[in-house]
């Protein structure tokens, strides 16, 4: 590999995230953005938004993204990587289209995108790519010169993503009373999605029961559980569980739900549970409400000791991992030999999402993939 601090051909990194309201007046407009095209009445959105109102109408995700931006900029500067970093959201300010317009105005022509989702799925990958295509179409209609946009590969099995979560589980175990610690169960939690969406996640060759989405989460959970066993000498039982279901009751979604799982573990006389939200990059609303509020209330009702471990957030090791992924992709794009950094059984994910990856019933143009209309 060439000079490790050379990001050529890229001239900017874009942090692409979901977005969230920053005050009570933002909640319903934000949810209107999230659910646009589904015909959901405003009164229903107010009901859905009750989670946000419990926290003053403010989602923590925006401040967490600001912290991640600071961590990335510090890491890049400390290591001499001269690559400007921008931030755009799908559903709230700063909006993706506005940020891309700013980047073009600033003369950026080759952009690498970091999405705040580590795994393959429609909502965690392709939908971000569709949003990129929509924004590029807008800029094209405005007569602006379009940049070439690529997306960083999935980073669920990168050591810099795994290590902060391993330490988080170890801290949570240490915080449990000594008499229940060694018997504690590990519940690795992620966002539930429809079974049909999970089954078609990832490249076509990964489609099947749970698709790449479930395979990648299971690999992540196994890596963390193995590391915990190696460092404590205790083999804690574990399971992948789900949270944050939002779909119609008649449509099958991935199970078990975390609250149902806590009831099952309590019935099985498990003495304690550590909930590890491995499916999320930061402690945003779904972590604060579904785990810290609902799941902890269920555990208290059961009299079951629980702890919730931290997400990676703005951990310096995660920032360093992103720098490594940027340099890895830049070297590959320059035709240099690259050995991707990845742990576990699945190896490094693809750099370019192939045709048929994470399809939907109503496919839309998606940028930064083999089927991108923007070469």
Secondary structure, DSSP 4 states (H G I P E B T S, - for coil): ---TT--TT--EEEEEE----BSTTHHHHHHHHHTTTS---HHHHHHHTHHHHHTTTB-THHHHHHHHHHHHHHHHHHTT----EEEEESSSSSBHHHHHHHHHHTT--EEEEEES--S-SIIIIIHHHHHHHHHHHHHHHTTPPPPEEEEPPP-TT-HHHHHHHHHHHHHHHHHS-HHHHTTPEEEEEEE--BHHHHHT-SSGGG-SSSHHHHHHHHHHHHHHHHHHHHHHS----EEEEEE---S-TTS-B---BHHHHHHHHHHTT--EEEEE-TT-SS--HHHHHIIIIIIHHHHHHHT-EEEEE---TT-HHHHHHHHHHHHHHHHHHTT--------SSS-PPPSSBPTTTT--TT----SSBTT-S--
